[in-house]
Amino acid sequence: MTGETESSKRWDPDGRDAFYAELDHPADLFLEVWGADLPTLFENALFALYDQLAEITDFGTAHAETIKVEGPSAADALRALLSEALYRFSTGGFVAARAAVSVEQAGSGLQVSAELHGEKADPTRHTLLSEVKAVTYHQLLVVQEPEGGWRATVLFDV
């Protein structure tokens, strides 16, 4: 499970259909995310979160922040990562426009490290989109697909 994505490429919202899709849900934001391996899946989940929060093409990448989380399962680690990213957005306005994620086995769980590159939201220059209140446990799922790759579902309380 150790690994890093090819590079910390800038996210392109025009290509979002290759990384995640919005699923039907009557009240909240329900997403399905894909990745070739766990680090890519987690990176794509971060992209999906920030892509819902803001027009990320407007954001620079000069500021770096690192998030380190652990979880007893891949689903718990993913929720912890997204929750911490949302916390940093909610309290400091930080929006990432790219990220590099590594995932390692740690005891009986997973340790995730994400290096995010972005900047603080400025309402005079940036467009903010949805208000995401929380990353929920409801319908949270991370699975390795039989044909290869990984898939996650995550529900955001909006």
N, C-alpha and C positions, 0 to 999 in steps of 0.2 A: 504494500500500500504506500510505500514511500515514493515520492516523486514530485515533480514540479511540472507545470505546464510549459509548453515550448518556450514561451517568452511572455513578458508582461505587455501584451499588445493593448492598444487603446480599443475600448469597446465600440462597436458600430451598431447603433440601433436599427439600421436598415437590414442587418443580418440576423436580427433577434429570432426569427423563425427557426434558425438552425440550433438555437441554444435553449429556448423555452417557449411555452405556449400557455395562454390563459385558458383555464377550464371553466365550465359553467358552475356558478355558485350564486344563490339568490341574494346574498348580502355582503359577502367579503370577497377578497381577491384570492383566487385559488390558481396556483401555477404548477405546471409540470416542467421539470428541468432535466436536461440530458448532458452527459459527458462521457468521454472515452474511458476515463479513470476517475477516481475519487477527487484528486486535486482539480481536475477540469470541471467536474460536476459542481464542486464548491465554488469555483471561480464563476461559473455560469450562473449559479444561484445568486451570487453577489451582484452580477450584472443585472439579473432580473429584478432584484430589489431596487438598485439605484435607477434602473430604467423606468421603474414605476414612480419613483420619487421626484425625478427631475429630467429635464432635457439634457442628458449628459454630454452631448456634443458641444454644449456651450462651456463646459468646464475644462480648465487646464489641468495639468498633472504635476505641477511643481512641488506640491506638498505631499510628503509620504507619512503614512500612519501604519503601524503594525498592530494586528490583532492576533492574540494567542488565546486559544480556548481548548478545552478538553471535553470529552463526553464518553460515556460508557458504550455508546453505539454510534454508528455513522449518522443516524437520524438526530440523536441528541447533540452531536458535535456540530451538525449543520445548523440546527436551531440556535445553538449558542453563538455560532459565528454570525448568523444573520441578526440575532438579537443585539449583539455588541455593535455591529455596523449600524443598525437602526438607532441604538442609543447614542452613538457618536453623531449621527445626523440630527437627532432630536435635541441634544444638549449643546452641540457646537456647530451645527450646520454643515458638517463635512460631507461632501459628495465625491465618491471615487469615480474616475473615468477609466481606470484600468486596475488590474490586480494580478498578483502572482501568489499562488497558494501551494503549500506543502502539507501533506498528511502523513503522519507516522503512527505506528502502533505504539501505545504507551501503557504498559501493564495490561489491564483488562479492557482498555478503551482506546480511543484515538486522540491524538494531539494534532491540532490544526494551527498553522501559522499563515496569516495572510498579510502581504505587504500591499497596501492600497495607495494609489497615487491619484490625487485630485486636488480639490480646494474647497474652501468654505463658501457656502451659497451666499450670493449677493443679490438681493431682489432687484437691484437696478440693472444687473447684467444677466441674470439667470432666470429660467422659467421653472418653477416648481409645479409638480403635477399632483399626484394623489397624496393624501395624508394617510400614512400607514401607522397604526397605533401599536401593533404588537405582532410578533411572530408566534403563532399558536402551535400547540401540540396536536390539535384536531387534524386528522387526516395526514399527519406528518409521516413520510415514508422515504426511505432510501433503500434501493434494491439493485443488485447486480443482475443484469438481464442475461438470460441463457445464451443469447446470440452474441454477447459481448457488450461492453459499455455499462453505464450506470444510469439510473433514473430516480428522480426524487419528486415528491409532491409536497408542497408547502402552502399553508393557508395563512394569509395576512389579514389581521383584523383592521378594517378601514372605517 
